[in-house]
Every structure is written in structure tokens, then in C-alpha cells.
């Protein structure tokens, strides 16, 4: 970011100096062609696809374009005018060079911000389509060895306190607050379960497979996650729990029971806190 500020200062400073030299110097005369090349370099800042072009390629395209514009606006190029035209193109070339570097810096900054905001935000939770096989194997292992197992369906509550909502919005600074909240929840689930579980992204909520955990132990894990979410992010989370073998004996039924319990708790919470739900959704979010 520090480099980007210097690049911006260099580009603006050079343009200011170049126009002043053009106005005062007897040797430098940018003319219509020179100003056209300088104005065209602004496209590097506003057209993302142009930012990846090499400076050498840009200059190799700009030189014949400059000569063509000069022929159209100033007439034939003579030996006497060649020196002045060379200076004019050199001024435009420096402008292209500086703006090109600034454009690449801006592009890199945008990529970094996009990666910070969106990329890797759910790395701790695989999509359900890729995780359900592993979850199914855990259920089969528990059934085979007669071991306990629980499945949590976890979602960040839609109704957030206004203070927590503003804090999350400030941290994220991105267009989609829901995605940021889900990413923080995914990281928290991985941390609070010490990475020893299978965590799947179900879209609207997450699934956490807890091998060797009875329902009572799963409830303790859920309470620990709930406390951590509240303490770190001011975030309320809801849980649905299904346990093997006391409630269900197949993976499909475990999934159905856990998600049904989560939906029921979410509906009950939404019905009991209508005013909080309205207050936590300010305009523009």
C-alpha cells in the first residue's frame, strides 16, 4: 500500500510537470497527439483487462498511434520536427509507464482486498457435496463398532444486536455481511473443535460431525461454541442436534433430524424477537 501511494504521487506529479513544461518550454510541444496518448493512458486505470498488459507492449502500440495522430493533425513529419516529436512522445511514454505501474498496483490491491474479503473465508468447511461421503463413513464406523456419534447443524442467527452488526460491518467492509459472518463462524467451529471433526458447508448453515460424542457431549460442545461466538463477535448461533444410535441410525435421518431441529429453533427465535430482527437490519445492509 505504501508503494501504491508513491506510484500515485509520481504519476500525478509527472503529469503536472509535463503540462507545465509544455506551456513554458520552447523545445517541448506535446500537441494533440501527445495529449491524446496521455489521455488514453487513463484507460489503464478504469479498464481492468488492460492492467495486465506489459509496458513494453503498450509503448510499442502507442508509438505508431502517436505518429499516425501527428500525421493527421500536424502534417508530414520532417527532420526538423522529428526532435520535438521525439520529446513529445518521450513525455507521453513516461506517462504511460507511470500510469501502467499505478494500474498494476491498483489491480494487485483490489485482488488482495478481494482475497481478504471473500477468498479462503470458508476454507475450514468443505462443501456438503464433498463432505457427505466422509460423514457417511463416520456413521457407518459408529454403527459397526457401536460407538456414539452426534451431528450438529449450526447457523448464525439472522437477528444480530445492532452493536454487533455494526462491529461486523466495520470488520468486513464488504458488500455481503452474511458471507463474512459465515466465514467467521466456520473459523470458530474449526478452532473450538480443535480441527478434529468434519465440518461441511451446507449453504445456509454448517454441519459438524462429532465422532465419539453422545448427545450430552454434543450439547456441551454447542454451548462452548455459543459462548465463543458471543464473546468474540457478538454473534448468536443456533443448533440442531441429532445423535446416533439413540435418535437415528442412518446418516440421512441424522441429517434430517439435526436440520429440522435447527429450523424449529430458528423459527422460534425469530417469532420471539421480531423487534430485534427489524433493528438489526439497517438500510443498505
DAHU-V324887 format. One record per backbone hydrogen bond with DSSP energy under -0.5 kcal/mol. NH is the residue of the N-H (numbers start at 0). CO is the residue of the C=O. Records with the same first field share a line. If there is no record, write none. Layout:
NH=CO + CO
//
This chain:
4=0
5=1
6=2
7=3
8=4
9=5
10=6
11=7
12=8
13=9
14=10
15=11
16=12
17=13
18=14
19=15
20=16
21=17
22=18
23=19
24=20
28=26
33=29
34=30
35=31
36=32
37=33
38=34
39=35
40=36
41=38
42=39
43=40
44=41
45=41
46=42
47=45
49=46
50=46 + 47
51=48
52=49
57=53
58=54
59=55
60=56
61=57
62=58
63=59
64=60
65=61
66=62
67=63
68=64
69=65
70=66
71=67
72=68
73=69
74=69 + 70
77=75
81=77
82=78
84=80
85=81
86=82
87=83
88=84
89=85
90=86
91=87
92=88
93=89
94=90
95=91
96=92
97=93
98=94
99=95
100=96
101=97
102=98
103=99
104=100
105=101
106=102
107=103
108=104
109=105
110=106
111=107
112=108
113=109
114=110
115=111
116=112
117=113
118=113
120=117
122=119
124=121
125=198
127=200
129=126
130=126
131=127
134=130
135=131
136=132
137=133
138=134
139=135
140=136
141=137
142=138
143=139
144=140
145=141
146=141
148=243
149=209
150=241
151=207
152=239
153=151 + 205
154=237
156=235
159=157
164=160
165=161
166=162
167=163
168=164
169=165
170=166
171=167
172=168
176=174
179=175
180=176
181=177
182=178
183=179
184=180
185=181
186=182
187=183
188=184
189=185
190=186
191=187
192=188
193=190
194=189
195=192
197=208
198=196
199=206
200=125
201=199 + 204
203=201
205=153
206=199
207=151
208=197 + 206
209=149
210=208
211=147
212=209
213=211
217=213
218=214
219=215
220=216
221=217
222=218
223=219
224=220
225=221
226=222
227=223
228=224
229=225
230=226
231=227
232=228
233=229
234=228
237=154
239=152
241=150
243=148
246=242
247=242
253=249
254=250
255=251
256=252
257=253
258=254
259=255
260=256
261=257
262=258
263=259
264=260
265=261
266=262
267=263
268=264
269=265
270=266
271=267
272=268
276=272
277=273
278=274
279=275
280=277
284=281
//
